[in-house]
Structures are given as structure tokens and as C-alpha cells.
Amino acid sequence: MTSYMELNDTLEMLPPPPGSFIDREELIQHVGEFALSQGYVVTIKQSKKDKVVVLGCDRGGVYRNRRKPVDESSGELARKRKTGSRLTNCPFELVGKKEDGLWVLTVKNGSHNHEALKDISEHPSARRFTEKEVMLIKEMTEAGLKPRQILKRLRQSNPELLSTPKHVYNVKAKLRQGNLTVRRLKTLRPQASVEGNSQPSTTNEPSWRKRCPPRVPNLIGGRFVDSQSSISVDVINPATQQVVSQVPLTTAEEFKAAVFAAKRAFPTWRNTPVTTRQRIMFKLQELIRRDVEKIALNITTEQGKALKDAYNDVDRGLEVVEHACGMATLQMGDFASNISNGIDSYSIREPLGVCAGISPHNFPAMIPLWMIPIAVTCGNTFILKPSEKAPGACMLLAELAMEAGLPNGVLNMVHGTNDIVNAICDDENIKAVSFVGSDAAGRYVHERASASGKRIQANIGAKNFAVVMPDANVDATLNALVAAGFGAAGQRCTAVSTVIFVGGSKLWEDKLVERAKALKVNAGTEPGADVGPVICKPVKERICKLIQAGVDDGARLVLDGRQIVVPQFELGNFIGPSVLFDVTEDMEIYKEGVSGPVLLCMQANSLDEAINIINRNKYGVGASIFTASGAAARKFQAEIESGQVGINVAVPAPLPFVSFTGSKGSFAGDLNFYGKAGVHFYTQIKTVTQQWKDFLNGDGASAEFPSQDLLGLTPTMQPPDFPSNDTVSLGFNSRDFSNGDGASLGLNDGEFSSSDGESLPEKHSKDVTPNSGDGISPTVSPSNGLNWTLNF
């Protein structure tokens, strides 16, 4: 018969709360951790990996003795055998089933027929090794260590490990059979043992990186998970044409899981103090600095830009992370004290919810860092779709964000192409979308996301101009033009693509070509490389066609980089610096965005003509002027129609505390990236008006009139205390009032009498009859002692 204590223990073992989970592993982990907190251990009874999993109780490690009793007097030796097996008849049962992309947990039977474990270490599952420990056993076995030596080293990092040398022998036997992973078996191991193992090992490297080529995972709910999609896109090294990795086309179910994870994480994250969110950003910037070489090398490998440009890519993004570390002041609202009598009003900035970003290939680190730090430090959760052409830097940054302490679900990453973009635009749980990319794609995203009621910011088509005045410093101007026009192979939204020489270009032509020829075209990883390959073959073909179109339209091609061949990298997507003079506004190469190492040179007779050329163009990211004249610079700054203006600066992109302000056809949306505009984009304003006052009587009701300023009244004197009789004396300006019964008191404009006994004319006496029909007819008449008398 079950004792009271046993019954009490049984009742305390609660089942885990039902709910939805991103995938099967998260559901099992949730159940296992909750069970351990209640004093029982969960085992997998049945499983169809992609459909259903049935979980039961592992009976608390209690054994049933199956041995026959031995008569000791007979002297018969007992044969060694197993002492028994664990009972499996506990009625406790949970079911996890996949429904609409998520795993839903239901409790089929939440009761137990046994006591809770007093010490979870008594359960046999506490003696099992984690997968990480198994790999360490393999490494130490290959190094010649004995089981006891192996066990001793494992306990250095995990003092709670209860395994014996026999368990090590069993693992070695499985390894000899070729089972390198050695599953955790079916019983979930107590979490304390898992956390205790902090031994560094090469096995810490994500499993997806061990494949050849690696298949880039999604980040959903804090875990890197391989997509179930059978379709993937190859990431190609543009210098060698080798496959660097493969990007899966995320399924609709996986995307829903990412949105679910972000939505689930939002309530907790938004309530996390902003100082805590800032500390994570401080840690993130520290980790990015630590791994900057790895990130830069990945950018060069996947995107092609020279290594020095890749470092700049990371550094410019890092500046935004640093800026986000001051979010406590950036997110502050406004406060107005005593706007009325005892009333304060203030505004606060609150996060939106789930936000999303779509980033391009040309800045694999900088653009994601424009979005993620500001969005999440404001209190939002975020879903990023990296470029399918260069996703590696985003994945490295995601790993660092998790290491920095970003909670599970706050940052998620999904891969894909058009289908994922459409899903981001259409999902009603996503409140805002940030986009950087091409003109056509950006306008499509803006239109589709806006149609579903989302906030949208989109940096799109880019064309940047530089005006060179005759008095400009020759060397400084040429260096700036060459760096801005050919750096990163011209594949950046701030690249100078068109130069307008005021007063003629003859004096500049030869020197410009000479500087361009001096640039070294090579694979970005090679020492001294200035110009790397463009991202892919189709882009190279398009650039070459545009150059030929310019020649056909009458432009002079003074430097042709189309036929360049780089030794040892003959298959690379290389285009050398190319310069065309005598370009006009009606040419195709001028109208289209080239996005390559091509510089178009035009002429203007005056500064006014140069300004008009720029203003007629539909794009407006940046425009610069090179001059020694302050008057010319001031005129240019005032009259140019461009989001960013440079004076003797070729690339006028601002630092993060000033927003990136594209304009005209180069931006779609209302609020720009980073800076104050970025914080405003990822937050919404809430205004609070508050009044605190003491009530006079004990039951909480007050006999005072409503706040004089709220009613718009300006009393000539303070209302007197109500006398004990039925006569009430009032003094206030003319207004119409209504009580709760609909009765109104109407006073004509007139002069109020003061306390010295002056009276008002008789015409101010009015009858006020309430609509309730209760027979009460208050009248207002002049009083000899005070201003007005209200008689009932």
C-alpha cells in the first residue's frame, strides 16, 4: 500500500506543460529538463522522426530483481547474471506530433506509479557519456591512454561524472564497430553532467563545417539546424570557381518555425533591461575583433573582394555594434512635467516585435551589422536572410552573437531565394523589413511588404557622382577617384561610377589612366591585391556587355579591363579597371548601374551644368565635389539633390551616429538605416499622460470639480467648501456643463462678481431641468453674498 509520503511524492511529479516547439529535438530537450526538475527521467518509447515521438517515464531507475532465490545452505554457487531490468510499466506518457511545421506536445497521461528520485545521480542515465565525451574517449584511446586514465581526465572537466571503466570499455567497443557518434541512447541524461563538461576540443566545431562541401544550416531558436530541403545553391569562390559551401532553400515549415521562435522569444527579450542588452553588444564587438581575420577571410573567399576591403567591411559593421552599445540613451523618450495642473506627459520608445532583414552579397558583414545590433538592442527579435551568394560571414556573426549571450530565438537565420523573400514580406507576424540590394528587387520588396502593413526601409539602386573643379588638388583627387571607383571591384553602393570634369577633362585623362593601370588585379587572398574578381560569371558578362554598349554609343574606351587574365586564377571572374571618356546622359551604360570596376567620365562647362546633370539622374545615394573654393563647395552642398554629400571626400558614407541617407530612387521607405533614424525605425512611440492626486473622502470619491485645466476653465476664485445646507455657491467662467443624467447648466457670457459683494445682472438666471425626469429643477440666481447660487 502506498504511504502518504510516497503519494505526496507522486503528486509532486508534474508533467511538462503542453506547447509548440520548433523541432523534435527542442521538444525532447524541454521535456527532459522539466522531468529532471520533478525527479523523474524521460525515455523515448516510440519515434517516427519526421512525424511523431512518444515519450514515457524511465521508472526512476528502479530495478526489478529477476533472479531466482538461492538456498545458501546448499552451497550452490550462484551464476553471475544481470540483477534485473528497469520497470517500464509507469503509465506516464507524452506525445509529440508535427503539425503545420511545428512540433506540438500533448500530455496523454501525466500520472506516475512510483516515487520521485531523491538524487538524480542514482539513475543509470547519469553514467552515460555525452557525444562530446565519446569523441574525447576516441581521441584519448588513439593516443594510448587506458580506461582509468581516460576517466580521470574526463572527471577533471566534469567532476559529477559517475561512469566507471566498464562504461569506457563499452564505448570503445562501439567505436571499434564503426559507430563514431554513439547516440545518447534513449534516456535523456541529467543536464548537470552535460553542463559540467567544458573541456575544449576540436569537436566544438559545428558539424555542418565538417562536410565537404559544407551545407550551411539555418539558425532557428538558438540552434543551428540542417534544412530538410533537398534543393541547395552552390556558393562559388569567384577567383577559383570552386564550391565553397551549399545553401539550402529553406522550406516553408522551417521558415514558420523561425518566425515562431522569434515571436516566442520577444516577450522575454523586450522586458530584458536595456543595460543587459547593451552588455551583450559589448561582448559581441569584443568577439568580432577576436575573429576579424576569420570573418574577413571568409568574405574574400565567398565574395572575392581584396582582403583589405574585407577587413573594412567588418570594421564598418563593427562601428554599428559599438553604436548600439549606447542604446540606453539612443532610445530615450521625452518628458514634459506639469503640462497641466498636476499632470505630466511623457513618451517612450518600445520595440516593434519580430523584424526581418534581407542582405546583399557585396557587404556580407557590414549590411547585416547595420540591421541586427540596432534591431535587437532596441528589444526586437530578428530574422535574417543572408545572400545566397555569400552567407558565410553571416553565419560566423550568428555564432558570435550566440556566444556573446544572445538568448535563443532573438536572432534567427534562414536561407533561400525568392520564396523566402515572399514569405518575409507576407508573414503577418513580421512587423518591419530592412532590405539592401538591387533596384528591381528592392522596389518589389517595398511594394509587397508595404501591402501587408509592414514598415520597410530599402537601400536600392545606386549611382554616385564626383564633380572635379579645375582648382582641385590633382594628386589627392586622383587617389580618391581611383580608390572610390575601383575598390572592391566597384561592387559597393557607395562606389563612384561617374566623374564630371568641369572645364574639360584633357588634363586629367592621362593621369587617371596611369593610376588605374597601377592597381594590381588578383585573387583577394593574394598579397598586394587591389582589385579582386566580381561575384559571378553572369555579373561579369553583364559588365562586359555594358562596356561594349558604351563604345557602340560613342564613348572612348581609354582603358579596357575585359580581357585581363590573372596567372594561376585563369578561371576567375576578373575584370580589370576600365575607363570611358566622353560619356553622355543618353548612353545605356550611363543609365544602368554598372556595379563593376568601370569609371565613366563626363564633361561640363560649369558647376551649374554639372549639378543639373546629377539632379536629373533618378538615383541619389552620394555626390562629391573636389575643389579648393569654399564658395563652390557651399553652392554644391546647397543645390545638389543627393542623400549624402562629400566635399573633397569621394565616399561620403557617414558613421553610425549619423544615418545613411540615400534619397530619390536610391531609397524606398520612410526611415533610413542606423543612427537616430535606425533607432526610430525599429521602435514605436507610446505617449503617457498621468495625474496623481489625493481623494478627499474615505470611499475614494471626490466632491471636487474635475481638473480646471482639463475642462478648459480659468476660475476667478477657488470654489468654496460645500455648506451643510442645500445651497451651493459657485464661481467660474461661462461654460456649458452636463451631468451624468443629461442635465445641463447654461450660463451666458457676463461679468462675474468678486468677493467684495458686486452682483451680476438678472439675465444670468437660468432653469436647468435634467433629462431623467426625476422632478428636480435646479435654478441659478444671483446671491447677495457670493457670485452664484445653485438651488435645488
N, C-alpha and C positions, 0 to 999 in steps of 0.2 A: 504494500500500500504506500502511495506517495506521501511523504511527510509534508508538513506545512512549509518547511524551508525549501524542499525540492519544488513544491508547487509554486512558491514565490519566485524561485529562480527561473522556472519555466515561463511564468508570466512575464518576467522582465525581458526575455529574449524576443524583441520585437522584429518583425520583418522589415526589410528596407522599404522606404516609401516608393510607390509606383511613379513612373515618369517616362520621359522620352530621352534618348541618348543618340549621340552622333553615329556610333557604330557598335558592333558587338563587343569589342574589347573594352570600350568605355563602360558599357552596361555591366559587364562581368567585374570590372575593377570597382565600380560603385557598390555592387552587391557584396563583393569580398571584403571591402574595407568596412562597410556597415556591419556585416556579420561579425567581424573580429571585435568591433566595439561592443557587441552584445554578448560575446562569449561563445560563439559557435563558428564553425568553419563550413564554407560552402564548397560543393563539388559539382562538376558538370556531369549530369546524368545522361543527357542526350543532346546531340548537336547536329544541325544541318547548317553549315557555316554561313550560307547566304540567306537563310530563311528563319530559322528558329533555334533557340537554345533553351534547354530545360535544366534548371539548377535545383539541387537538393542539399540537405544537411549531411555533413560528413560524420554525424553522430558524435561529435565532440571527441573523437579519438578513443572511444570506449571499445574494448575488445571483448569478444565472446570466446570463452575457453572451449575448444573443440576436442581437447584430449580426454581420452578415457581415464578414469581414476586408476591408479596403480597401487596394488597392495604391497606396501613396503615390507611386510613380513615374509613375502615370498622370495625376496631378494632378486626379483626380476629387474633387469636394467631397463629403464625407460629409453625408448628410441628418440633421438633428437628430432623434433619436428616444430613447425610453426605453432606458436601459442594460440593462434586463432586469427580471426579476421574482423575487421570493423563492421559494426552493425550498419545496415543500410535501410532499415525499416522506419526511419523517422518520417512522419507524414509531411514535414515541411517541403514546399515545392513552389518554385517561381518559374515563370515562363517569359522569355524574351522573344519578341517576334518583330520582324522587319515589316514596317508599314509606311508606304509613301516616302521611302528614303531614310527614315529614322527607325531606330530600334525602340520598341515600346515594352516596358516592363510591367507585368501584372503579377499579383500575388494569388496563386491558386489555393495554397493552404499555408497560413502563416504560423501554425502551432507546432510545438516540439513535444516529444515524449521523454525528455531527458533533462538533466541539469545543465546549467551553463558551466563552461570551463572556468575554474578558478584561476588557472595560469595557462595562457595560450601556448606557452612553450612546451607544455605537456603533450600537445598534439603532434603526431608524427610529421605533419606537413612542415613543422618548424625545422626539421632536419634536412629539408630538401634544399638543393642549391639553385640559385638564380642562373639564368642563361649566361650572365656576365661571369659568375663564379665558375661555371662549367668551362668557359673559354680560358679562364686563368688556369684551371686544372690541366687543361690540354697543353698550354704553354709550359707550365712547370714540369709536367710529365716529360715533354720533349727535351727539357733542359736537364733531365736526370734526377729530379727530386723524388723522394719516397712519399708515400701517402701521408705519413705522420708529419713530415716536413711541409708538405703542401697544406695540410690542415692548420699547422701552426701559423703559416703566413696568411692564410685566409682569415684567421681569427685576429690578426693584427689590425685588420681593417674592419672586421665585424666581430666584436667580442661576444655577441649574443649567438653566434653560430653554434648549433647543437649537434652538428653532424659528427660522425665517427669515421675512423679509417675505413671501415667497411663500406660506408657510403661513397667514399672516394674510389674504392675498388670498383664499385658498381658503375660509377660514371666512366671510369677508364674502360670498362668492358663495353659500354655503349659506344664510346669513341672508336674503339677498335673495330666495331661493326659498321662504322661509317656514319653514325648519327652525330653530326657535329653540333647540331643546335640543341639537342636534348631538351625537349619541351619540359615545361614545369610540371609535367604530368597533369592530373586533372584537379588536384586540390589547390586552392589559392593559398599562397604562402603568406604568413603574417607579415604585415607591412614593415614592422620594426626591423626585421632581418634584412629586408631589401634596402631600406634607407641606410642601414649601417655600413653597407659596402660602398666605400668611397675610393677604393683602390684605382688609381689611374691605369688605363690600359688602352691599347690601340683599338680595342673592341668598342670604345666610346664613339668611334666614327660611325655616322649613320649608315645603316645597311644599304641604303639606296646608292651611296657613293662607291660601294664595293662592286657594283655591277659594271659590266663593260659592253657598251657604254652605259653610264648610269641613267636611270629613269627618274626624272625629277618628281618628288612627291608633292601632294597638297599638304598644307598646314591647316588642320581643322581641329578646333577645340584644344589646342596646345600640343597636338601630336602630329608628327609627320607620317602621313599615311599614303600608301601607293594607290593610285586611282585604279578602279576596276575597268576602266575603258581599255578597249583593245586597240584603239587608234592613237597614234602619237606622231609628233612632229620632230624631225631631227634638228638639233642645234649644231650648226656648221661653223667651224673655225674659218673665218673669211680669208685668212692668209694661207691655209693649207688644204682646205676643203675636207678636213677630217671631221667625223661626227664626234662632237664633244659630249653630248648627252641627248636624251629624248624627253620631250614634253608631252604628257598625256592630254587628251582633250577631255577635260573633266565632265563627268556625267551630270545630268540634271539632278539626280538624287544626291550626289556629292555636293553640288552647289547648295541645295536646300539644307544639307547638314551644316555647311559652313555658315549660312545665314542663321540657322538655328543656334549654333554655338555662339555667334556674335550677339544675337538677341538675348540669349540666356545669360551671358556674361555682363550685359550692360547695366542692370540694376545695381549690382555689387560694385562695378567699376566706377559708375557715376558718383556713388556715395563714398568712394575712397578719397581721403583728403588730397587736395591738390599738391600738398608738400610731399606726400608719398609718391604721387605720380611723377613729380619732379625728380625725386631721388632715383627713380628707375631710369629717367633720361640721363641723369648724371652718370649712372653706371653704364648705360648704353654708349655714350660718347667715349667713355674710357675703353670699352671693349672694341669699338670701331677703330680707335687709334692703335690698339694692340694688334688687330688683324688687318690693318690697312693694306699691307703688302699682299695678303691672300686675296682680298677683295679686288684690288687693282689688277692683279694678275688674271683673275677670273674675267674681269671686264675686257681686258685686252684679248684674251683667248676667245671669248664669245663674240665680242663686238668689233674688235680689230683695231681700235684707236691705240696710238702710241702709249707706252707705259706712263710717260709723264702726264699725258692727258687723262689717263685713267686715275692717277693719283689726284688730279684736280677735280675729277668727277666726284670722288669720295669726299674730298675736303670741302667742296661747296655744299654737299649734302650734310656734312658734319656741322657746318655753321648753323643749319636749321635746328639740328638736335640741341646745340648749345643754346639757341634762342628759346627753345621750348622749355629749357631748364628754369626760365623765369616766368612760367605761366601764371603763377600766383598774382603777379602784378598785371600781366597782359590781359587777364580775364576779369579784372575788377570792374564792377559796375559803377553807377553814380548814386550819390546820396544828397537829398535836399532836406534839411532839417526845418521843422516848424513852418511848412508851407501854408498852413492854416493854424487855427488856434489848437495847439497841442497835437498837430498832425504832422507826421514825417512821411516822406515818399522816397523810395529808392528802387534802383533797377539792378538785377543780377543777370549774369550770363550763364546759361545752362547748356549742357551738351544736347545734341540732336537725337542720338541713338546709334543705329548701325549706319555707318558710312562706307563708301567703296571708292576705289581708285583704279584707274586703267593707265598703265605707264608704257612709254615707248622704248625702243631699243637704243636710241642714241645716247641716253644717260641712264644706264641700268641701276646706278646707285643714287644719283642726285635727285632724280624726279620722285622715286618712292620716298626719299627722305624729305622732300617738300611736303608730302602728304601725311605719312604715318606719325611723326613726332607731334605735329600740331594737333592732328585729329584725336589721338589717344590721350594726350596730356590735357586736352580740353574735357576729357571724360567720355568720349565716344568709343565705340568698338569699331573695328575696321576690317574690311575685306579687300585684298589687293589682287588684281590680275596682272602679273608681270608680262612683259613682252615675251612672246613665244620664241623670239629670235635670240634673246639674251636673258634668261631667267636666273642664271646662277648667282649674280650679286644679290638679288632679292632674297634668295634662299639663305645665303650667308647672313644677311642682315636679320632675317627672321630668326635664325638660330641664336644670334647675338641678343636679340630682343628677349627671347625666352630665357637666355642665360642671365640677362640683366634683371629678371624678375617680373616680366610682364605676365599677368595671370592668364591662365588658359582661356581661350575664346576671345580675348581682347584683340588679338591680331590673327587673321586667317589669310591664307593664300590659296587661290585656285588658278588653274592653268586652262588655256583654251584659246579659241579664236572668236568667230562671230557669235556662236551660240551663247557663250559665257557673257559676252558684251551685252547681248539682248537680255539675258537673264538679269544682269545687274540693273539695266535700265527699267525693267518691268517689275521687279520684285517690290511689293508694297512695303516690306519691312525695311528697305534701304531708304534712308531719308536724304542723302546727299551723295553726289558723284563728282569726283575730280578726274579730269582727263587731260592728257598731253599727247599730241600726235598730229597726224596729217589733217589737212583741211577738210577733205570729204568725210573722213571718219569722224572727226570732231563735230561737224555740223549734224551728222546723223545721230551721234550720241546725245548732243544737246537737245535736238528735237524730240527724240524718243524718251529721254529721261524727263524732260520738262512736261511732256504729255501725261506722265504718270505722277506728276505733282512733286518731283524731286528738286532740290537745289542742285545747280550744276555750275561748275567752273571748268572752262576748257581753253587751254592754250593750243591754238591750232596753226593754220598756215603762217609761215614766217618768211619775211623778206626784209633784210636790213641794209641800210644805205650809209655811205660815208661821203661827205662833201669835203673836197680838198680845195682850199683857197690858195691863191698864188703866194701868200705870205707864210704858208705853213712851214714848219721845220721839216726839212727834207728827210733826214735820217729817222727821226722819231716817227714821222708819218708813215714812211715805207715799212718800218719794222712793225708798226701797229697793223697796217693793212695786210701784210703777209701773214702775221700770226692769226688775225681775226678771219681771214678769208680761207686759209688752208689748214689751220689747226683742226685736229680730229677729223681730217679729210673732209672738212666742210659740212659734217653731219651734226650740226647743232643749230638750235633755233635762234641763237644769237650770232651766227656766223655772218660776216659782212659778205654779201653776194654782189653788190653793185656799188661802184665808186663813181662819183660825178666830179670831174675836174672842172673847176670854174676858171675860165680864161684860157682853156686849151690843155691838152694832155701830152703834147710833144716832149716837153722837158721831163716828164715823169715816166714815159713809156719804157725806155731802155733800162733805167734803174730798177723799175718794178719787176721787169722780166728777169733781170740779173739776180735779184733777191729771191725770186720764186724758184729759179733754177738751182739755187744753192741748197734748197731743202732736200733732205735725204728721205727717199721713199723706200720703206722696208716694212717687214713684219713688225708689229708693235712691240714684241718682246725683244727685238734685236737692239743692241746698244746704239744710241745716237739716232734712232728713228724719229723723224719729224712728222711724216705723213704715212698713215697705215692704210690698209685696204678699206673699201666700203663694205657695207654689211652683207650683201649677197649679189649673186650674178644678175638677177633682174634689175637691181638698182644700178649696177654698173652699165648694163645695156641701155637703160633709160638715159643716164647721164651722157653717154656717148652719142645717142640719137639727138639729144638737145644741143650738144655742141655742133653736130653736123647741121642741124636746122639753123643755128645761128650763122654758120658760114654760108649756107644757102641763101639766107635772108640779107646778106651783105656785110656781116661783121668780119673784122680782120682777126684771124686766129694767130696771135703772135707767139703763143706758147701752147703746144699741143701735148697733153699727157696721156692720150688714149692708148698709145702703143708701147707704153713702158713695160719692161719685163724685169722682174726682181729675181736675181740669182737665188737658187735653192727654194724659191717660192713662186715658181712659174705658173702655178695653178691659182694663185691668189687673185682676189678681186681688186687689183690695183689700178688706180688712175692717178697719174702724176698731176701736179699743179698745171692748170690751163688758164690762159688769159686771153680774153677777146676785147678788142677795142672797136670804137665806132658803133656801139650798140645803141639801138633806138627803142622807143616805147612800143612800137608796133611789132616787134620781133617776138616769136614764140618763146625763145629762151629767156627773154625778159619777163614775159607774162607768167611763165611757170616757175615754181620753186625748184631749183636745181638740186639742192641738198647734196652737194659734192664739192670737190676741190677746184671750183671754177669761179673766176673773178670776171665780172662784166664791167667794162669801163665806158662811161658816157662823158659827154662834154656839155657845158652850159656857158653862156656868155656872161651871166651874172648870178649873184646869190639868189635873187628873186626867182630866176628861171629854175635854179636847182631846187629851191623849196617847192615850187609848183610841181616839178616832176615827182618829187617824193609824195606830196599831198594827193596827187592824182592816183597814186597806186593804192590798191584796195587793202594792202596789209600795213600793219603799224606796230611791229614789235619794238624796233630800235632805229635811231638815226643819229649819226655823229657828224661833227664838223671839226676840221683841223684848220686852225687859224691862229695868228698872233694878234688879231684885232678883237678887243673886247666888245666893240660895237657890233661887229659881225656875229659874234657868238651870242650876244644878247638878242639880236634880231632873229637868229636861227632858233633859239630856245623859245621865243615867244610865238613864232609863226608856224613852226613845224607841227604837223599832226601825226604824232607818234607817241606811243606809251612811254618810251624811255629815250632820253636824250643824252648824248655824250658830247662833251667839249674837250677835244684833244684826247678822247678816250674812245677806242674803237668798239669795245663791247661794254655798253653801259648797264649791264645787269646789276641790280642792287644787292646789297647784303640783306640778310633775313629780317632785320628790324625795319626795312622799307619794302613794301610789297613789290612783286614782279608784275609790272603794269603794262601788259600788252593791250592794244586798242584796235579799233576798226575791225577789219576782217581777221585779225590775229587773235581775237579773244571772243568767246561766247559765254555769256553769263553775267552776273552782277558783281561778284566779289572776287578779287584776284587771289593769287597764291601767296602764302606766308605773310609775315608782317602783321599789322593790325587787321588788314582785310582778310587774311587767312584765319585769324582767330575769330573774326566775326562770321566768316563763312561756316565754321564748324560749331557755332553756338547760336542760341536764340535768346532773345531778351524777355525777361519777365519783370514787370513793374509791380511793386508792392506799396500800398498806401495804408498806413497804420495809425491808430489813435488809441491811447491808453488813458482812461480816466476813472476816478473813483465814483462809485454809485452812493447816493445819499441814504436811501432806506435799506432796511435789512433784507428785503426779499429780492434785491437786485434791480428793482425798477427805480427810475429816477423821475422826479417831478420837474426837472429842469427841461427847458426847451431844447431842441436839437442844437448842435453847434451853430453858433451865429454865422460863422463864416461859410459853413456848408450850405446854409439856407440863403446865403447872399444878403444877410441883414446887417445893418450897422446901427445898433441901438444907441439912443441918445443918453440912456441911463441904464444901469443894471436893473434887471427885473427884481422887484421886491419879494420878500418871503410871502408865501400864501398865508392870509389870515385864517383864523379858525371858522369864520362865517362863510357864507356862500358868495361873497363879493371878491372878485379877483381884479387887481389893478395891473394894467399892462402899459408899457411904454416902448414903442418900436415904430419903424417907418412903415409907410403904406405898402401892403402886400396882400395877395390872396392866399388863404390857407384852407386846407381841407383836413378834417379829422377822419378817423377810420370809418365813421358812419356816413361819410359823404357830406356832412355839414360844412359849410364854408363861411368864412368871415371876410367880408369885403370892406376895405377902408379906402375912401377917396384920398387923393393927394391933398395934403394940407399941412399946416404947421403944427408940430407937437408942442404942447405946453411944457414948460420946465418945472422944476420942483418949487419954484417961487410962487406958484399959485396961478400962473397965467392959464386961461382956458381956451378951448378950441370952439369954433363955430358949431351951431346945432346941426348943420348939414352932414356932419360926420356920423350921426346916429343911424345905425342900420339894424334891421332884424335879420337874424340868421336862423334858418329853420333846417334842421338835419333831415336827410332823406329817409331815415329809419322809421319815421312816423311814430316816435315814442312820446310825442306831445310836448317835448321840451322846446321852448322858444327863447333862446338867449338873445338879449338885446345889448347893444353897445351905446352908451350915452356918456356925455361929459360928466366928470366928477369934480366936486368942488375941491377935493383935497389932492387928487392925483390926476394923471393925464387922462386915462380912460377907465371905465368901469364895465366889466362884463357881468351882466346879471342873468341868473337862471331862475 
